[in-house]
Amino acid sequence: MEQRVLGRTRKDVGVVGFGAWQIGASWGEVSEADATAALHTAAEEGVTFFDTADVYGDGRSERLVGRLLKELPHITVATKMGRRQDQLPENYNPANFRAWNDDSRRNLGVDTIDLVQLHCPPAAVIATDAVFDDLDAMVEEGRMRAYGVSVETVDEALAAIARPHVATVQIILNAFRHKPLERFLPAAREAGVGVIARVPLASGLLSGRFTADTAFADDDHRAFNREGQAFDKGETFSGVPYALGLEAVERIRPLVPEGVTMAQFALRWILDQDGVSVVIPGARNADQARGNAAAAHLAPLTPDVHARVGEVYDELVRPHVHHLW
């Protein structure tokens, strides 16, 4: 698998990573056996970057990733912290940071975590010097090797990369979310900050497998968070209204080459964007993990195909999402 440098971590990682939200919670039931098989298959296919968070299944995702890390200590593991309490700036303090970090290190079975990211904090947190002074101190303490910020908006991403020791920024980027292409990716490249592209399949919309009749389990965020009832609605279907997303998928489908799945096409679209370090699709089972990893071996899409995806975005999607994030 192609390797890219993960920003200021200076680590090389496979361009297709593994997003472990799906094996934690909020995506319907995923058995431990299926989750374990997905993780192992991803590693067998060349995936070396695994992204999780302390709140995914209240530590379940971290523990599953930690088991893999024990077997394969060469992989790079990132986790996130900050969503265990109300999203108030005062909760981003040294005591909470260390308590959350202690839990994550215990779950992952390590003394030092490769990368710890603030988990979509309020913009005021990113603007607070003391927060980053304390993250620097945690690196010095050996709790983590590097830190980054996961964000919701481009403005937050730009504020994060201005911090001199932020190694990575994680942001939603996919064929239904083009705004990061305009200012953020060029700025990240110039700063040498790694870009982790999350929600790459728009919560499965860009897999091309859904219809108007597709039903989601009650504990699946695609059922309970379409209007942001639980967290930012941009995390669910990238904030695109479901019916409109289905229409956009059908417009894109003829562009997918023969022998390539729509999910692989959507992942390749992201990998073609200059500045992306790694894309982190989730997987519920071994087959999905294998299919995701295969996207790394596809040839880049042609300029004409990229232009046509852009036309679909401009016509159908842009009016609904571009101004929001």
C-alpha positions in Angstrom: 0.0 0.0 0.0 1.2 3.5 -0.8 2.6 5.3 2.3 2.3 9.0 3.1 3.9 11.0 5.9 1.4 11.8 8.7 2.2 15.4 9.1 4.3 16.5 12.0 4.3 13.0 13.5 6.8 12.2 10.7 5.4 8.7 10.7 4.7 6.9 7.4 1.2 5.4 7.2 -0.8 3.5 4.6 -3.0 5.9 2.7 -6.1 3.9 3.6 -6.6 3.6 7.4 -9.3 2.2 9.6 -11.9 4.3 11.4 -13.0 2.4 14.5 -16.1 4.3 15.4 -18.2 1.7 13.7 -16.9 -1.1 15.9 -17.5 0.9 19.0 -21.1 2.1 19.0 -23.8 4.1 17.2 -23.8 2.1 14.0 -26.1 -0.7 15.1 -24.7 -4.0 16.5 -21.3 -5.2 15.4 -20.3 -8.4 17.1 -16.8 -8.7 18.7 -16.0 -11.5 16.3 -16.8 -9.3 13.3 -15.0 -6.3 14.7 -11.9 -8.4 15.4 -12.0 -9.9 11.9 -12.4 -6.4 10.4 -9.3 -5.1 12.3 -7.1 -8.1 11.4 -8.2 -8.1 7.8 -7.4 -4.4 7.5 -3.9 -5.0 8.9 -3.4 -8.0 6.5 -4.3 -5.7 3.6 -1.6 -3.2 4.5 -3.5 -0.8 6.7 -1.2 0.7 9.3 -3.2 3.6 10.8 -6.1 2.9 13.1 -8.2 5.8 14.5 -10.5 5.4 17.6 -11.8 7.5 20.5 -12.4 7.0 24.2 -16.2 7.4 23.8 -16.7 4.9 21.0 -18.7 2.3 22.9 -17.3 3.7 26.2 -13.9 2.3 25.5 -14.9 -0.8 23.6 -13.3 0.4 20.4 -10.1 1.3 22.1 -9.9 -2.1 23.8 -10.4 -3.9 20.5 -7.8 -1.8 18.8 -5.5 -2.3 21.8 -5.7 -6.1 21.3 -4.5 -5.6 17.7 -1.8 -3.3 18.8 -0.4 -5.9 21.2 -0.1 -8.4 18.3 1.1 -5.8 15.8 3.2 -3.2 17.6 4.3 -1.6 14.4 0.9 -0.1 13.6 0.1 3.5 14.4 -2.9 4.2 16.7 -4.6 7.5 17.2 -7.4 8.1 19.7 -9.4 11.1 20.7 -10.5 12.7 23.9 -12.9 15.5 25.1 -16.4 14.2 24.6 -16.9 12.5 28.0 -18.2 15.8 29.5 -20.3 18.7 28.3 -18.7 20.6 25.5 -17.7 23.6 27.7 -14.3 25.2 27.4 -13.7 24.9 31.1 -13.9 21.1 30.9 -10.8 21.1 28.7 -8.4 21.3 31.7 -5.3 19.5 32.9 -7.0 17.2 35.3 -9.6 16.0 32.8 -7.0 15.6 30.1 -4.9 13.3 32.3 -7.9 11.3 33.5 -9.1 10.8 29.9 -5.6 9.9 28.8 -5.2 7.4 31.6 -8.3 5.7 30.5 -7.2 5.6 26.9 -3.7 4.3 27.7 -5.3 1.6 29.9 -7.8 0.6 27.2 -5.1 0.5 24.5 -2.6 -1.3 26.8 0.2 1.2 26.2 2.2 3.8 28.2 2.5 6.2 25.3 -0.1 6.7 22.6 1.1 7.6 19.1 -1.4 10.4 18.5 -4.1 11.9 20.8 -6.6 14.3 19.2 -9.0 16.7 20.8 -12.4 15.4 19.8 -14.3 18.2 17.9 -13.8 20.7 20.7 -15.6 24.1 20.8 -13.9 26.7 18.8 -13.0 28.6 22.0 -10.8 25.6 23.1 -8.7 25.8 19.9 -8.3 29.6 20.6 -6.9 28.9 24.2 -3.2 29.0 24.5 -3.3 27.1 27.8 -4.9 24.1 26.2 -1.9 23.6 23.8 0.6 24.4 26.6 -0.9 21.5 28.5 -0.9 19.2 25.5 2.8 20.0 25.0 3.4 19.1 28.7 1.6 15.7 28.2 4.0 15.0 25.3 6.9 15.8 27.6 5.4 13.5 30.3 5.5 10.6 27.8 1.8 10.2 27.7 1.6 10.6 23.9 4.0 11.1 21.1 2.0 13.8 19.2 -1.3 15.5 19.3 -3.9 16.8 16.8 -7.3 18.2 16.6 -10.5 16.7 15.1 -12.8 19.5 13.9 -16.2 20.1 12.4 -15.5 23.3 10.4 -12.9 24.7 8.1 -12.4 27.7 10.3 -11.6 25.5 13.2 -9.2 23.5 11.1 -7.4 26.7 10.0 -7.1 27.8 13.6 -5.7 24.4 14.6 -3.0 24.2 12.0 -1.8 27.6 13.2 -0.7 26.0 16.4 3.0 25.1 16.0 2.9 21.6 17.5 -0.4 20.4 16.1 0.7 17.3 14.1 -2.6 16.5 12.4 -6.1 17.8 11.7 -9.0 15.4 11.2 -11.9 16.7 9.1 -14.9 15.4 7.1 -13.9 15.3 3.5 -15.7 13.3 0.8 -17.5 13.7 -2.5 -20.3 15.4 -0.6 -18.0 17.7 1.4 -15.8 19.9 -0.8 -15.3 23.0 1.3 -11.9 21.7 2.8 -10.4 21.7 -0.7 -10.6 25.5 -1.0 -8.5 26.9 1.8 -7.8 24.1 4.3 -5.9 21.6 2.3 -3.5 24.2 0.8 -2.9 25.6 4.2 -2.2 22.2 5.8 0.2 21.3 3.0 2.1 24.6 3.6 2.2 24.0 7.3 3.3 20.4 7.1 0.2 19.3 9.1 -1.2 15.8 8.4 -4.8 15.6 7.1 -7.0 12.7 8.3 -10.1 12.4 6.2 -13.1 11.1 8.1 -16.7 10.2 7.2 -15.3 9.4 3.7 -18.4 7.5 2.6 -20.9 10.0 4.0 -22.1 7.4 6.6 -22.5 4.8 3.8 -24.4 6.9 1.3 -21.4 6.9 -1.0 -21.2 3.1 -0.9 -24.2 3.1 -3.3 -26.0 0.4 -1.4 -28.8 2.4 0.2 -32.3 3.1 -1.1 -35.2 5.1 0.1 -36.4 1.9 1.8 -33.2 1.2 3.7 -33.9 0.9 7.4 -31.4 1.6 10.2 -31.4 0.2 13.7 -32.6 2.5 16.5 -29.1 2.6 18.0 -27.6 3.7 14.6 -26.8 7.4 14.3 -28.2 7.3 10.8 -31.6 6.8 12.4 -31.3 9.0 15.4 -29.0 11.9 14.4 -30.1 13.1 10.9 -31.0 16.5 12.2 -28.2 16.7 14.8 -30.3 15.4 17.8 -27.3 13.8 19.5 -24.2 15.5 18.0 -23.3 17.6 14.9 -25.6 16.6 12.1 -22.6 16.9 9.7 -21.3 13.6 11.1 -24.4 11.8 9.7 -24.6 11.5 5.9 -22.2 14.5 5.9 -25.2 16.7 6.7 -26.8 16.0 3.3 -30.5 15.3 3.4 -31.0 11.6 2.8 -33.2 11.7 -0.3 -31.0 14.3 -1.9 -27.9 12.1 -1.1 -29.5 9.2 -2.9 -30.1 11.3 -5.9 -26.5 12.6 -6.0 -25.2 9.0 -5.7 -27.2 8.0 -8.8 -25.7 10.9 -10.7 -22.2 9.8 -9.7 -22.7 6.0 -10.2 -22.1 6.1 -14.0 -18.6 7.5 -13.4 -17.5 4.4 -11.4 -15.2 2.2 -13.5 -16.1 -1.4 -14.2 -14.9 -3.7 -11.5 -14.7 -1.0 -8.9 -17.2 -0.5 -6.2 -18.7 2.9 -5.5 -17.2 2.9 -2.1 -13.7 2.3 -3.6 -14.4 5.1 -6.1 -15.3 7.5 -3.3 -12.2 6.6 -1.3 -10.0 7.1 -4.4 -11.6 10.5 -5.0 -10.4 11.5 -1.5 -6.9 10.1 -2.0 -6.5 12.1 -5.2 -6.8 15.4 -3.2 -3.4 16.9 -2.7 -2.6 17.2 1.0 -4.6 14.2 2.3 -2.4 11.9 4.4 -4.8 9.1 5.2 -8.5 8.3 4.8 -10.3 6.4 7.5 -13.3 4.4 6.4 -15.0 2.2 8.9 -15.8 -1.5 8.5 -18.3 -3.8 10.2 -16.7 -7.0 8.9 -13.7 -8.5 7.1 -15.2 -8.1 3.6 -15.7 -4.3 4.1 -12.2 -3.9 5.4 -10.8 -5.8 2.5 -12.8 -3.7 0.0 -11.7 -0.4 1.6 -8.1 -1.3 1.5 -8.3 -2.1 -2.2 -9.0 1.5 -3.0 -5.4 2.3 -2.3 -4.4 0.3 -5.4 -6.7 2.0 -7.8 -5.3 4.4 -10.4 -6.0 8.1 -9.8 -9.3 9.3 -11.3 -9.1 11.4 -14.4 -9.5 15.2 -14.3 -12.7 14.8 -16.3 -14.2 12.4 -13.6 -13.2 14.8 -10.9 -14.8 17.7 -12.8 -18.0 15.7 -13.1 -18.1 14.8 -9.4 -17.7 18.6 -8.8 -20.6 19.3 -11.0 -22.9 17.0 -9.0 -21.7 18.6 -5.8 -22.3 22.1 -7.1 -25.7 21.4 -8.4 -27.2 19.2 -5.7 -25.1 19.2 -2.5 -23.4 22.6 -2.2 -26.6 24.6 -1.4 -27.3 22.4 1.6 -23.9 21.9 3.2 -21.2 24.3 1.9 -22.0 27.2 4.1 -22.4 25.2 7.3 -19.0 23.7 7.8 
